[in-house]
Amino acid sequence: MNRRYVLMIITIYLLFFCFSGCAAIKKEKIDLVTSSDNIYVRRIENIPEDFIMAMDTSCVIALENSGVKYFDFQGNETDVYAILAQSGINYIRVRIWNNPYDEAGNGYGGGNCDIDNAIKIGKRANKYGMKLIVNFHYSDFWADPGKQQAPKAWENMNIEEKAQALYSYTKDCLIKLKQAGVDVGMVQLGNETNSAMAGETIWINIIYHLMSNGAKAVREVFPKALIAVHFTNPEIISNYQTYAKKLEYYNLDYDVFASSYYPFWHGSLDNLSLTLSEIATTYNKKVMVMETSYPYTIEDSDFSSNTISKASIVTKNYPYSIQGQTNAIIDLIDTIVNKTVNGIGICYWEGTWISVGRKSYQTNSELWEKYGSGWASSFASSYDPYDAGQYYGGCAVDNQAMFDAAGKPLESLKVFQLVKIGNEIEIIADNIEDIYLNFDLYSTVILPDKVLAIMNDNSKKEVDVLWQSEQLNLVDSSKPGKYTIEGIADGLKASCHVFIVKRNLLSNPSFEEDEHGTKIPDSWQLIHNNRIDELYVEDKVSDSSDGHKHFHFWSKTLDSVEFSLQQNISHLEKGFYDYSISIMGGDGGNTNIYAYVKINGEVKYSAPLNITVYNSWQEATIQNIEYDGVSTIEVGIYVKCFGANNGAWGKIDNARLTFSEQGEK
């Protein structure tokens, strides 16, 4: 062979590998974490190599502009995306708002998440080998089930014009990302689009006109990217079935049916896997959890109140601790990997959103306003006057981040990598489960000598407790009241919440008891027409007035809500009694709702009630009910709602029948 020819071949060969090497070094090598001395992580079997371990980091640029710094596990200031990649994160999610600025160019906040912000984040994520999930809200600010406002530029468009605008906007944004070299792995068409998107509220417009045009743009620019749709409230299975049916009916081109899942709001993991698996099986789609998070502390760090606080009435399946946050993620990953059909991943929501400072509210407020690093600035009021216009401020999830207020990563961040290999350390107590005890008036208050310790592997163990006697001595059982007695158990703080109450003479008054697994408790009688869609006991603490459960009603058709829920009281002594019951709900329209007491089948006492808005509980109290000790007596609630736009909905809870002051014994 000619020597010159051989040298040319060798030169080309070397140049090829040189350029290949240059391309390769654009992605920096990351050494993954392999252990932790502080968190217990059980190994989850069967995790696929391509399983999505994502994190939403939409606010990072705004936070860094506000002075936030991030550090690695050794305490060195480091690019936050390097830390995430090191911890096992392989996808970064970023939301995109069309135009999150007012006419003067002031940002609305929440990261001021426009396409330029997404490009910056995408390039940094790709540098460390992480792909991008593009989350189009198709709004100028937050889109969620309560808000799906059209962008300002689309407000006066008809549906055909809006569909074309959405197509052009989606394609333009994706082209910009592609030209910037961003590796887009998934594109999300809307955010938590429960029955609305971009100002549209009927499915033919949402899916056939809007989503389909978004999907078309994705296929044209990033044909290999997965297309996702995103909903929330998986605990309401019937709604998810409806969404999936509508997507199928309008023949939307998509790959992933995604759900939010916040364990303090959205029901059990078993219910989540059942709901998503049914959709995956029926419609041959991939499924994933697109948003989740859990608090590592109950404390606030930025002088702006948090979504989950000491006052929050939510389901607390895990301690508010670093280990509790870790276990919440472990259980969710296990559920999606091993219990859910076609489960492809999870995404932790805004684990990098921490405080911009810890000096004062005023100092932080100036940063939130200038850089958009709070959830909303005052400038957002022109676009969102009823929410941001009244409640703008800082971060509401800094206690659910995976970095502390100083920017140091929590050990829980390592879970995304360690869950693949396991990290078993000594089993020790992580937290003590709170105790809640009710005592009747004038009874002796006796506290238990053992409590349940929640161990770092999420098991529970009985341990001895020593209560503070001086606090116990302050409890006055002669009148209703609430007390908290603190103690020490296994070196950890224990709390017993004592309630002195009048003795409730009703059976299953707050629907907490599981009576043979029936939807309608045996102790209550339900009288209703056949047109109402849903009547049952619901297990959802965030929607309950007392305990975890309540009686739920809903109907989609106007003038279909009418029922009575009552309890017959036998062996009641002669005397005077008080009766009360609570209700909340909405979309009532014209209503006729009242609590009642029947004597010998006739309503002798009643008190009016109403439903207004979510979580606004109304209580009716009927006092000094005179009973002869012989007649039949029934207490209950009557509900009739014409409905507004469709059938009404509501929750009933916390029924009480007690001796009145003149009947108290």
C-alpha positions in Angstrom: 0.0 0.0 0.0 1.2 3.5 -0.8 2.9 5.1 2.3 1.3 8.4 1.7 -2.1 6.8 1.5 -1.5 4.9 4.8 -0.4 8.1 6.5 -3.6 9.9 5.2 -5.8 7.1 6.6 -4.0 7.3 10.0 -4.4 11.1 10.1 -8.1 10.9 9.3 -8.5 8.1 11.9 -6.7 10.2 14.6 -8.7 13.4 13.7 -11.9 11.4 14.0 -11.1 10.3 17.5 -9.8 13.7 18.4 -13.0 15.4 17.4 -15.0 12.6 19.0 -13.1 13.2 22.2 -13.6 17.0 22.1 -17.4 16.3 21.7 -17.3 13.9 24.6 -15.7 16.3 27.1 -18.6 18.7 26.8 -20.3 16.5 29.3 -18.3 16.6 32.5 -17.6 13.3 34.3 -19.5 12.9 37.6 -18.6 10.6 40.4 -21.8 9.2 41.8 -22.4 9.0 45.6 -22.1 5.5 46.9 -22.8 5.8 50.7 -24.1 7.8 53.6 -23.5 7.6 57.3 -26.8 9.3 58.2 -29.7 7.9 56.2 -31.0 4.4 55.8 -31.9 3.5 52.3 -33.3 0.1 51.3 -32.3 -1.2 47.9 -35.1 -1.3 45.4 -35.0 -4.2 43.0 -35.7 -4.0 39.3 -34.9 -0.3 38.7 -34.3 0.0 34.9 -31.2 1.8 33.8 -33.3 4.4 32.0 -35.7 5.0 34.9 -36.3 8.7 35.2 -35.0 10.3 38.4 -35.9 13.9 37.7 -35.9 17.2 39.6 -37.7 20.4 38.8 -35.2 23.3 39.2 -37.1 26.1 37.5 -36.2 28.8 40.0 -32.4 28.2 40.1 -31.4 31.1 37.9 -33.5 33.6 39.8 -32.2 32.2 43.1 -28.6 32.6 42.1 -29.3 36.1 40.9 -30.6 36.8 44.4 -27.3 35.6 45.9 -28.1 32.0 46.6 -25.0 29.7 46.5 -25.0 25.9 46.4 -22.4 23.6 48.0 -21.4 20.0 47.5 -21.4 17.3 50.2 -17.9 18.3 51.2 -18.9 22.0 51.7 -17.3 23.3 48.5 -19.3 25.9 46.4 -20.3 24.0 43.3 -22.7 24.2 40.4 -26.0 22.8 41.7 -26.4 20.7 38.5 -23.2 18.9 39.2 -24.5 18.1 42.7 -27.8 16.8 41.3 -26.1 14.6 38.7 -23.7 13.3 41.4 -26.7 12.3 43.5 -28.4 10.3 40.7 -30.6 12.8 39.0 -30.7 12.2 35.3 -33.5 14.5 34.1 -34.1 18.2 34.9 -37.6 19.6 34.5 -38.2 23.3 33.8 -41.5 25.2 33.3 -42.0 27.7 30.6 -44.4 30.6 30.8 -45.1 32.6 27.6 -44.5 36.1 28.9 -44.1 36.4 32.7 -43.5 40.1 32.7 -45.7 43.2 33.0 -45.7 46.1 30.4 -42.7 47.7 32.2 -40.7 44.5 32.0 -41.1 43.6 35.7 -41.1 39.8 36.3 -44.0 38.0 37.9 -41.8 35.8 40.1 -41.7 32.1 40.5 -38.4 32.2 38.7 -39.6 34.4 35.8 -39.6 31.2 33.8 -39.5 32.1 30.1 -37.8 30.3 27.3 -34.5 32.1 27.9 -34.5 30.7 31.5 -35.2 27.2 30.1 -32.3 27.4 27.7 -29.9 28.4 30.4 -31.0 25.6 32.7 -31.1 23.1 29.8 -27.5 23.8 28.8 -26.2 23.5 32.4 -28.2 20.2 32.9 -26.8 18.8 29.7 -23.3 19.7 30.7 -23.6 17.0 33.4 -25.4 14.5 31.3 -28.9 15.2 32.3 -31.8 15.5 29.8 -34.4 18.2 29.9 -38.2 17.9 30.6 -39.8 20.9 29.0 -43.0 21.9 30.9 -45.2 24.2 28.9 -47.8 25.9 31.1 -49.3 27.7 28.2 -49.9 30.7 30.5 -48.0 33.7 31.5 -47.9 32.5 35.1 -48.7 29.5 37.3 -51.1 27.0 35.7 -52.7 24.4 38.0 -56.2 23.0 38.6 -57.4 26.3 40.1 -55.8 28.5 37.4 -55.5 27.9 33.7 -55.4 31.5 32.4 -54.5 32.1 28.8 -51.4 34.1 28.0 -52.1 37.8 27.5 -51.3 37.6 23.8 -54.0 34.9 23.3 -56.8 36.4 25.4 -59.0 37.6 22.5 -58.3 34.8 20.1 -60.9 32.3 19.0 -60.0 28.6 19.4 -58.6 28.2 15.9 -56.4 31.3 16.3 -55.3 30.1 19.7 -54.5 26.6 18.4 -52.3 28.1 15.7 -50.6 30.4 18.2 -49.9 27.5 20.5 -48.4 25.5 17.7 -46.2 28.4 16.6 -45.1 29.2 20.1 -44.3 25.6 21.0 -42.3 25.1 17.8 -40.4 28.4 18.2 -39.4 27.5 21.8 -38.3 24.0 20.9 -36.3 25.3 17.9 -34.5 27.7 20.2 -33.7 24.9 22.6 -32.4 22.7 19.7 -30.3 25.5 18.3 -28.8 26.0 21.7 -27.8 22.3 21.7 -30.1 21.4 24.6 -30.9 17.6 24.8 -34.7 17.5 25.3 -35.9 14.1 26.5 -39.6 14.9 27.2 -42.1 17.7 26.5 -45.1 18.3 28.7 -48.3 19.8 27.1 -49.8 21.8 29.9 -49.5 21.6 33.7 -52.1 19.9 35.9 -54.7 20.3 33.2 -57.7 19.0 35.1 -60.5 20.1 32.8 -58.9 23.3 31.6 -55.9 24.7 29.7 -54.9 28.2 28.4 -58.4 29.5 29.3 -60.3 26.7 27.5 -62.7 24.5 29.6 -64.2 22.0 27.2 -62.3 18.9 26.1 -62.6 19.3 22.4 -60.8 22.6 22.6 -58.2 21.4 25.2 -57.2 18.2 23.5 -58.3 18.3 19.8 -57.3 21.9 19.2 -54.6 22.8 21.7 -52.8 19.7 22.9 -52.8 18.2 19.4 -51.1 21.2 18.0 -48.5 21.2 20.7 -47.8 17.5 20.0 -47.5 18.3 16.3 -44.8 20.9 17.1 -42.9 18.4 19.3 -42.8 15.7 16.7 -41.5 18.1 14.1 -38.6 19.5 16.2 -37.7 16.7 18.6 -39.2 13.5 17.1 -37.5 11.3 19.6 -38.7 13.2 22.7 -41.5 11.7 24.7 -44.8 13.7 24.8 -46.4 13.9 28.2 -49.8 15.1 29.5 -50.1 16.0 33.2 -53.0 15.9 35.7 -53.4 15.9 39.5 -55.6 14.5 42.3 -55.0 10.8 41.5 -57.0 9.9 44.6 -60.2 10.7 42.5 -59.9 7.6 40.3 -63.0 8.4 38.2 -61.5 11.8 37.1 -58.4 10.1 35.8 -60.5 7.6 33.9 -62.3 10.5 32.3 -59.1 12.3 31.3 -57.7 9.1 29.7 -60.9 8.4 27.8 -61.0 12.0 26.5 -57.4 11.8 25.3 -58.2 8.5 23.5 -61.5 9.8 22.1 -59.8 12.9 20.5 -56.9 10.7 19.4 -54.1 12.8 21.0 -50.6 11.8 19.9 -48.8 11.4 23.3 -46.6 8.9 25.1 -46.8 9.5 28.9 -49.7 10.0 31.2 -48.2 11.9 34.1 -49.6 12.6 37.6 -48.7 14.8 40.5 -48.5 12.9 43.8 -48.0 14.7 47.0 -48.4 12.1 49.8 -49.9 14.6 52.2 -52.8 15.4 49.8 -53.2 12.6 47.2 -54.2 9.4 48.9 -52.3 6.1 49.2 -49.5 4.8 47.1 -51.7 1.7 46.5 -54.4 3.9 45.0 -51.8 5.7 42.9 -50.4 2.5 41.4 -53.9 1.1 40.8 -55.0 4.3 39.0 -51.9 4.7 36.8 -51.7 1.0 36.0 -55.3 0.9 34.8 -54.5 3.8 32.4 -51.2 2.2 31.3 -52.9 -1.1 30.6 -56.1 0.2 29.0 -54.5 2.7 26.7 -50.9 1.3 26.3 -49.2 4.4 27.7 -46.2 5.0 29.8 -47.0 6.6 33.2 -45.0 8.5 35.8 -45.2 10.9 38.7 -44.3 14.3 37.4 -44.4 16.2 40.7 -43.8 15.0 44.3 -42.1 16.4 47.4 -42.1 16.0 51.2 -40.9 18.3 54.1 -37.6 17.6 55.9 -38.6 20.1 58.6 -41.7 21.9 59.7 -39.7 25.1 60.2 -39.8 28.1 57.8 -36.5 29.7 56.7 -37.5 32.7 54.6 -40.2 34.6 56.6 -42.9 33.6 54.1 -45.3 31.0 55.2 -45.0 27.4 53.9 -47.6 25.2 52.3 -47.0 22.5 54.9 -46.7 24.0 58.4 -47.5 23.2 62.0 -51.1 24.3 61.3 -51.6 22.2 58.2 -54.2 19.5 58.4 -52.7 16.9 56.1 -51.9 13.2 56.0 -48.5 12.7 57.7 -47.3 9.3 56.6 -43.7 10.1 57.4 -41.9 12.3 60.0 -41.0 15.8 58.9 -37.3 14.9 58.9 -34.5 14.2 56.5 -35.0 10.5 56.9 -38.8 11.0 56.6 -38.2 12.8 53.3 -35.9 10.0 52.2 -38.5 7.3 53.0 -41.2 9.1 51.2 -39.1 9.1 48.0 -38.0 5.4 48.5 -41.6 4.2 48.8 -42.7 6.3 45.7 -39.9 4.9 43.5 -40.7 1.4 44.7 -44.3 1.9 43.8 -43.7 3.2 40.3 -41.0 0.6 39.6 -42.5 -2.6 41.1 -46.2 -2.0 41.5 -47.2 0.2 38.5 -47.6 -1.0 34.9 -45.3 0.9 32.5 -44.0 3.2 35.2 -41.0 5.1 33.8 -40.0 7.6 36.5 -40.6 10.3 39.1 -39.8 14.0 39.3 -39.1 15.8 42.6 -40.6 19.3 42.5 -38.3 22.3 43.1 -35.9 20.5 45.4 -33.5 23.4 44.9 -35.9 26.2 45.9 -34.5 27.5 49.1 -34.5 30.8 51.0 -32.8 33.8 49.4 -31.8 34.9 52.9 -32.4 34.6 56.6 -32.0 38.2 57.8 -35.5 39.6 57.5 -38.7 39.6 55.5 -37.9 43.1 54.2 -34.5 42.0 52.9 -35.9 38.9 51.2 -38.8 40.8 49.8 -36.5 43.2 47.9 -34.8 40.2 46.3 -38.1 38.5 45.5 -39.4 41.6 43.8 -36.1 42.4 41.9 -35.2 38.9 40.7 -38.5 36.9 40.8 -37.1 34.4 43.3 -40.3 34.3 45.4 -43.4 32.4 44.3 -44.9 35.7 43.1 -44.0 39.3 43.0 -46.4 42.3 43.4 -46.1 42.8 39.6 -48.0 39.6 39.0 -51.2 41.3 40.3 -52.0 42.8 36.9 -52.2 39.3 35.5 -53.4 37.3 38.5 -55.2 39.8 40.8 -57.1 37.3 42.9 -54.1 35.1 44.0 -50.7 36.6 43.4 -52.2 40.1 43.7 -53.1 39.4 47.3 -50.6 36.8 48.5 -47.4 37.5 46.7 -44.2 36.7 48.6 -41.5 34.2 49.1 -41.1 30.4 48.7 -43.8 28.2 50.2 -41.8 25.0 49.8 -38.3 25.8 51.3 -39.0 23.2 54.0 -39.5 20.6 51.2 -36.3 21.4 49.4 -33.3 19.0 49.4 -30.8 21.7 50.3 -30.8 23.5 53.6 -31.3 27.3 53.9 -27.5 27.8 53.5 -27.4 25.9 50.2 -25.9 22.7 51.6 -27.3 19.4 50.2 -29.3 17.3 52.6 -28.3 13.6 52.9 -31.8 12.8 51.5 -30.6 14.0 48.1 -28.4 10.9 47.9 -31.5 8.7 47.8 -31.9 8.9 44.0 -28.6 7.0 43.6 -28.5 5.0 46.8 -31.9 3.4 46.2 -30.2 1.5 43.4 -27.6 -0.1 45.6 -28.9 0.3 49.2 -27.4 1.9 52.2 -28.2 0.0 55.4 -27.0 1.6 58.6 -27.9 0.9 62.2 -31.7 0.9 62.8 -32.4 3.8 65.2 -35.4 5.9 66.2 -35.8 8.9 63.9 -39.0 10.4 65.3 -41.7 9.8 67.9 -45.3 9.5 66.7 -47.6 12.1 68.2 -50.5 10.8 70.3 -54.0 12.3 70.3 -56.3 11.4 73.2 -59.9 12.4 73.9 -61.2 12.5 77.5 -64.7 13.1 78.6 -65.5 16.0 81.0 -64.6 15.2 84.6 -62.7 12.0 83.7 -59.2 11.2 85.0 -56.5 12.0 82.4 -54.0 9.1 82.2 -51.2 9.1 79.6 -49.7 5.9 78.2 -46.3 4.8 79.4 -45.2 3.8 76.0 -45.2 5.5 72.6 -44.4 4.5 69.0 -40.9 5.4 67.7 -40.7 5.7 63.9 -37.4 4.1 63.0 -35.1 5.2 60.2 -36.2 2.2 58.1 -39.8 3.5 58.5 -40.7 0.6 60.9 -42.3 1.3 64.3 -41.3 0.2 67.7 -42.8 0.7 71.2 -40.5 2.6 73.5 -40.9 3.9 77.1 -41.8 7.6 77.5 -41.4 10.0 80.4 -44.0 12.8 80.4 -43.5 16.2 82.0 -45.6 16.0 85.1 -45.8 19.8 85.6 -47.6 20.0 82.2 -49.9 17.2 83.0 -50.9 18.8 86.2 -52.1 21.9 84.3 -54.8 19.8 82.5 -58.3 20.9 83.7 -60.9 18.2 83.0 -63.8 20.2 84.4 -64.2 22.2 81.1 -63.5 21.5 77.4 -60.0 22.4 76.3 -56.9 21.3 74.4 -53.5 20.6 75.9 -50.1 19.4 74.7 -47.9 17.5 77.1 -44.4 16.9 76.1 -42.0 14.1 77.1 -38.9 12.2 76.2 -38.8 8.8 74.5 -35.6 7.1 73.4 -33.9 10.5 73.6 -36.4 12.2 71.3 -39.2 14.6 71.9 -42.6 13.1 72.4 -46.0 15.0 72.3 -49.4 14.0 73.6 -52.3 16.1 72.5 -55.1 15.9 75.0 -58.7 17.0 74.2 -61.2 17.4 77.0 -64.6 17.1 75.4 -68.2 16.6 76.2 -69.1 12.9 75.8 -70.4 12.4 72.2 -73.5 10.2 72.3 -73.4 9.4 68.5 -71.9 6.3 67.0 -69.1 6.9 64.4 -69.7 10.7 64.6 -66.8 11.6 62.2 -67.0 8.5 59.9 -63.6 7.2 61.1 -64.7 3.7 61.9 -64.5 1.0 59.2 -67.9 -0.7 59.5 -67.5 -3.8 57.3 -65.8 -1.8 54.6 -69.1 -0.3 53.5 -69.3 3.0 51.7 -72.2 4.0 54.0 -71.6 3.3 57.7 -74.1 1.0 59.4 -74.7 3.6 62.1 -75.9 6.2 59.7 -79.0 6.0 57.5 -78.8 7.6 54.0 -82.0 8.7 52.2 -81.5 10.0 48.7 -82.8 10.2 45.1 -81.2 8.1 42.4 -79.7 10.9 40.4 -76.8 11.9 42.6 -73.5 10.5 41.4 -71.3 10.1 44.5 -72.3 9.5 48.2 -69.7 7.7 50.3 -67.2 8.0 53.1 -63.9 9.4 51.8 -60.5 9.0 53.5 -58.7 12.3 52.9 -57.5 14.2 55.9 -57.0 17.5 54.1 -60.7 17.6 53.3 -61.8 16.5 56.8 -62.9 18.7 59.7 -62.0 16.0 62.2 -59.8 13.0 61.8 -59.0 11.4 58.4 -62.4 10.7 57.0 -65.7 12.5 56.2 -68.9 11.9 54.2 -68.5 13.0 50.6 -71.1 14.0 48.0 -70.9 15.2 44.4 -73.0 15.2 41.3 -72.3 16.5 37.7 -75.9 17.2 36.8 -77.9 20.3 37.8 -80.6 19.8 40.4 -79.5 16.2 41.3 -78.1 16.7 44.8 -80.7 15.9 47.4 -80.3 13.6 50.4 -80.6 13.2 54.1 -78.0 11.6 56.4 -79.3 10.7 59.9 -78.7 8.6 62.9 -81.3 7.0 65.2 -80.4 7.3 68.9 -81.7 4.5 71.1 -81.7 4.3 74.9 -81.2 8.1 75.3 -82.2 9.3 78.7 -84.7 12.0 79.5 -83.0 15.4 79.5 -81.6 18.3 77.5 -79.1 17.9 74.7 -77.0 19.8 72.1 -76.5 18.7 68.5 -74.0 20.0 65.9 -72.7 19.0 62.5 -70.3 20.6 60.0 -70.3 20.9 56.2 -68.2 22.5 53.5 -68.4 22.5 49.7 -69.1 24.5 46.6 -70.9 25.1 43.4 -74.2 25.0 45.4 -76.3 27.5 43.5 -79.7 27.7 45.2 -79.5 25.5 48.3 -81.6 24.3 51.2 -79.3 22.7 53.8 -80.0 22.3 57.5 -79.2 20.2 60.5 -82.2 18.7 62.2 -83.6 16.8 65.1 -86.6 14.5 64.6 -88.9 13.5 67.4 -91.2 10.6 66.5 -90.3 11.2 62.8 -91.2 14.9 62.8 -88.6 17.7 62.5 -88.8 19.5 65.8 -85.5 21.4 65.7 -83.4 22.7 62.8 -80.5 25.1 62.1 -79.5 26.4 58.6 -76.3 25.6 56.8 -74.6 26.6 53.6 -71.7 25.6 51.3 -69.4 28.3 50.0 -65.9 27.5 48.9 -63.3 24.8 49.5 -62.2 24.3 53.1 -64.7 26.8 54.6 -66.4 24.7 57.2 -69.9 25.8 58.4 -71.2 24.4 61.7 -74.8 24.3 62.8 -75.6 23.9 66.5 -79.0 23.2 68.0 -79.0 23.7 71.7 -81.3 22.6 74.6 -83.1 19.8 72.8 -85.7 18.5 75.2 -86.2 14.8 75.1 -88.7 12.8 77.1 -86.7 9.5 77.2 -89.5 7.5 75.4 -90.0 8.9 71.9 -87.9 8.0 68.9 -85.2 10.6 68.2 -83.1 11.0 65.1 -80.4 13.7 64.3 -79.1 14.4 60.9 -78.5 16.8 58.0 -80.6 17.5 54.9 -78.9 18.7 51.7 -80.5 20.0 48.6 -78.5 21.9 46.0 -79.6 23.1 42.6 -76.0 23.5 41.6 -74.0 26.2 39.7 -72.9 25.2 36.2 -73.2 21.6 37.2 -74.0 19.5 40.3 -72.8 20.6 43.7 -70.2 18.9 45.9 -69.4 18.9 49.6 -68.1 17.2 52.7 -69.9 16.4 56.0 -68.1 15.8 59.2 -67.8 16.1 63.0 -71.3 15.4 64.1 -71.8 15.7 67.9 -74.7 15.0 70.3 -73.9 15.9 73.9 -75.6 16.8 77.1 -76.5 20.5 77.2 -75.4 22.6 80.1 -78.6 21.9 82.0 -78.3 18.2 81.1 -74.6 17.7 81.9 -73.9 15.1 84.5 
